[in-house]
Amino acid sequence: MDRVTFSSWAGNVVDNRGLDFGKFSAVDNLELPLGYDGYRVAAFMSWNGLVMADDGVNVVDMARSYLTEVKKLACGRCTIGYSGIRVMSDTLNRISGGQGKPEDTDLLGSLAAAISDSSKCDFCALAVKPVLDSLKYYQDVYTGLVTRKKAAPKSVYIIKITAPCMEACPAHQDIPGYIELIENRRYTEALEVIRQTNCFPGTTGRACVAFCEDNCVRNDIDSPLAIRALKRVPADHEAASGLTPVPGRAGESRQKVAVIGAGPAGLAASYSLALKGYQVTVFDEQPAAGGMLSTGIPQYRLPGDVLTRETNIVERLGIEIRPNIKIGSDIKLEQLSQQGFKAVFIATGAHLSRDAGIDNWNERYEGLVQGIKFLREANRGKKIEPRDRVLIVGGGNTAIDCARTCLRLGFKEVTIVYRRSRTEMPARDEEVEAAEKEGVNIHFLAVPTRIITENSRVTAAECIKMELGEPDASGRRRPVPVKGSEFILETDMVLPAIGELPDVSFTKNRVELTDWGGIKVAPSQQTSQPTVFAGGDCVTGPATIIEAVAAGNRAAASIDQYLKQGSITPDQMASLLHQVALDRQRDGGIVAKSQRQSPEELPPAERVLNFNEVEKCLTAEAATEEAGRCLRCYRVMLLAVNEGE
């Protein structure tokens, strides 16, 4: 929007009305798209203000349309919010329809102010802000409609709804929606909402990193909502009840799509494509579906029966999963199109260990094993003889999983060596705390530099102390070796867990790769070959479950669009929604502090004796209480648009 005549966005007022275009002041705090879905953006109204780029848009009718959508989401927890929004909506309908009364504008102003100050959650308190701005800065438009008793001209409007937690979630799940259903114990409906964007509610309810909680508005009040734990509640209820849902399909299609990889990205894409009616075949080199979910996450965090149940639900859509087939050797990538597949989605993950970067590293030595290989063997039940001492190198979730697995296998002394400080550690805080409670030692600001052996058996690791310098590309302070600080740590085993790389050798230059060896894709997940798409760890490197699910969802939507119309039109609103909705700043509403409900856990002394699941499910009562803490921070966004960009 390069010709903004008025903006009150984020409280910064820019008023260019009546000025020549050459004298316009710029709006620096907002980047809106010029066009959207074949339309030209003329105005924008949302929780953080009002933006006008076309004087032909009637601000009163825009406010009417905006509050019509807001009214649908007002929850009724407080009278001032629920009833006040409805009175405001009715009043705006009356004014916009040419039936306004002289006292209506004062009524709107007083109601909006009261809602902003006294509602019990953020939703209504924030929703009235743009209406207040329109009353303040466009009073003449309101007065004109009331005086002339003439209906306001209407525009074409596009409505978008999101929330700070939804935008922080890579899959953009309707978090306030399913949490409200959980509060009312409507578990089946809650799962229906979750499965619209996430086919792994039980898995992510246990092992998700919960980006949503980091951006929960309650962070600024007391503590974030336990969104991850709440998601597990309806999934576990469904499993306990013996119900096995059969998701509905949107008809049948003769078009076939191949998916390479049965991990979270591949299964998410398969699920979404099957729901759209496509015939999907999944090829995977492993004997069972799940990818890194089954080989990289220990049973104490994700029991195998949970994953098996959820992969079975995916298969019930008619998806064919073909295990023990390696693309590149058993079937060539180019042969898939010859077999009638109209599109291919590559989701092979990242299963190759990075170079340990340690002198005298030789995996033929007894006691040297890559961390991801160690986890894979442990998860598959391979007999692993415990040692007296083990060193795990790294600070991510894989390193923590290796350490906690070693304890359960009977290793006596488990130590993590991490080259940065606790602050920079990428593993989830709760996982690190759990490891420490269980007895894992963490040696910060150090790194092994050389393996010491005797008779081809590991006996120690020479390490060097580190200090933190300036931030590197990751944004974390770069670890710098301290000269002359070498020391020896005796050990019987060393497990590097410093990251993984994808094996994309099967593509044989058919798709463009990145400088670091991943598959290069557009935001739509489309590769340099139009019918080939890719997503998940083979594109990004090791990431999270929910990021893989999101990539699979995006790929499915893009494949559907490409096969139907021969091209992919990017969603120009996505970046705008992400930009504005990630702002979790509060602006009104009366919210009492409340204690976060946390799931019960097995005591550390008990849980290290076996691989039983550590975290229990919230009780129905606790889930209801925790869900009641949700502030329903929906953000309604309304675009007024004109034909043509």
C-alpha positions, 0 to 999 in steps of 0.5 A, a space after each residue: 500500500 504505497 498511497 496510505 492516506 491514513 494510518 493509526 497502526 500500533 498507535 502511530 498516527 499518519 494522516 495524509 488526507 487532503 495532501 498532495 501525494 508528493 507530500 505524503 508521510 510514509 507509514 514505517 511500521 507496517 508492510 501491507 501487500 499491494 494486492 491480494 488474490 487478484 484484488 487491490 488492497 484499499 483499506 485494512 482494519 484489525 486489532 492494532 488499528 486502521 489503515 486507509 489507502 482509498 478514500 472510496 472505502 466507507 470506514 463506517 461500513 468497514 467497521 460494520 463488516 469487521 464487528 460482524 465477524 468479531 461478534 461471531 467469536 465473542 465468547 460470553 465469559 463477560 457481559 461487557 464483552 459479549 453484550 457490548 460487542 453485539 450492541 456495537 454491531 447492531 448500532 453500526 448496522 443501523 448507522 451504515 444502513 441509513 437508520 442511525 440516531 444522533 446519540 449512536 456515535 456517543 454510544 459506540 464510543 462509550 461502549 468501546 471504551 468500556 469493553 477495552 477497559 473491562 472485558 475479561 480477555 484480550 479478544 474483545 478488548 483489542 477488537 474494538 481498537 480500530 472502531 475507536 480509531 474510526 470514531 476518533 478520526 472519521 467522526 465526520 463520516 459517521 455524522 454525515 450518515 446519521 444526518 443524511 439518513 443515507 446508507 453507506 456504500 459497501 466494499 468487497 471485504 476479505 476476512 482473516 482470523 488468527 492469533 499470536 499462538 496460531 502464528 507462532 505454530 508452524 502449522 497454524 493450528 486453531 489453538 484457541 478453537 480446540 482449547 475452548 472445546 477441550 474446556 467443555 470436554 467436547 473431545 471429539 470435536 476438538 480432535 476434528 479441529 486439530 486434525 484439520 492441520 495436524 494428523 499427529 495430536 497424540 504425538 505432538 501432545 507429547 513431543 512438540 517443542 510448543 512454539 505456541 507457548 512461547 508466544 502465548 499472551 499469558 507469558 506477560 501475565 503469569 505463565 503460558 497456557 499448557 497447550 502441548 499438554 492440552 492437545 494430548 487430552 482428547 487424543 488420549 481420551 479417543 485412544 482409551 475409548 477404543 474409537 478409531 476415526 475414519 476421516 472423510 475424503 473430499 471425493 476421489 481423484 484418478 490422479 496419483 501422488 508419490 511420497 518418499 519418506 514416511 516421517 512426519 512431513 511425508 505422512 502429513 502431506 499424504 494425509 492432507 492429499 488423501 483428504 483432498 481425494 488423491 491416491 497416495 503411495 508412500 515409499 519408505 526404506 524403513 520397515 515401519 512408518 514414522 521416520 525419526 518419530 520412531 527411531 529418534 524419540 525414546 519411548 519414555 517421551 513417545 510410546 510406540 503404540 501412540 505413534 502406531 495408532 496415529 500412522 494407522 489413522 493416516 492409512 485408513 484414508 486409503 493411503 498405501 505405505 510401501 516399506 523397505 523400498 529405497 528410492 534410488 536403488 529399488 526404484 529410480 526417482 524418474 521411474 515414478 512418473 512412468 508409473 503414473 504419479 503426477 507429482 512427487 513429494 520428497 520427505 526423506 528427513 536427515 539421518 546422516 550424522 555430521 562429522 564429529 570433528 574430533 581427532 582420532 575419531 574412528 568408529 572401529 574403536 570400541 565405544 565410539 558411536 554416533 548419537 543418532 545411530 545409538 538412539 535408533 538401535 536403542 529404540 529398536 530394542 537392540 541389546 546395548 551393554 551399559 558402560 561405567 562412563 559415557 560422554 555425549 557431545 552436543 546441546 540439542 534434544 538429541 543429546 538430551 535423549 541420548 543421555 536419558 536413554 543411557 541412564 535407563 540402559 544402566 550406564 553409571 555416569 552420564 555426562 553431556 559436554 556442551 561448548 556453550 553455556 546453559 543460556 545458548 543450549 538449544 534443547 527444550 528447557 524442560 528436557 534439560 531440567 528433567 535430565 539433570 533431575 535424573 542425574 545427568 551431568 552437564 559440562 558447559 563451555 567445553 568440547 572434546 578435541 581428541 579421542 584417547 584409546 587403549 587397545 582400540 578401546 576408548 578410555 578418555 577424551 581430551 577436551 578444551 575449555 571455551 569462552 563465548 565471543 561475538 554472536 555467530 550466524 545462529 544469533 548465539 555467542 560464538 564459542 572460542 577455545 581458551 588456549 592452554 586449557 586442555 583437560 582429560 575426561 575419562 570415559 568408556 564411550 563417546 556419543 556425538 549428537 551435533 546434528 544430522 544431514 540429509 541423504 539426497 543422493 537418489 535425486 542425482 541432480 534432478 533437483 537443485 540443491 542448497 550449498 549445504 546439501 539440502 534440497 532447494 525449494 520455493 516457499 510452496 515447497 516446489 523444487 526446480 522440477 515443477 512436479 517434484 516437491 520437498 519438505 521437512 528435514 531434507 530441506 531445512 536440516 534437523 528441525 521439529 515435528 511440527 515444522 515437518 508437519 507444516 511443510 507437509 501441509 504446504 506441499 499438499 496444498 501446493 501439489 493440489 493447486 499445481 495439478 488443478 491449475 498448472 501453477 501455484 499462486 502464493 498466499 500474499 496474506 501469509 506474510 502479513 498475518 505472520 508479521 502482525 499476529 506474532 505481536 502478543 502485546 496486550 492492550 486492556 482487559 481485566 485478567 486475573 493471575 492463575 496457576 498453570 496446570 502441569 501433568 504429573 510425572 514419574 519420580 526421577 528415581 523411579 523413571 530411570 529404571 525403565 522406559 515407561 512414559 514419564 509424563 502423564 496426561 492431564 486429568 479431565 478436571 485439570 484440563 478444563 481448569 487449564 483450558 479456562 486460562 485461555 484468553 482466546 486471543 483471536 485477531 480478526 483482520 478485514 481487508 477492503 479490496 477493489 478489483 484489479 491489482 
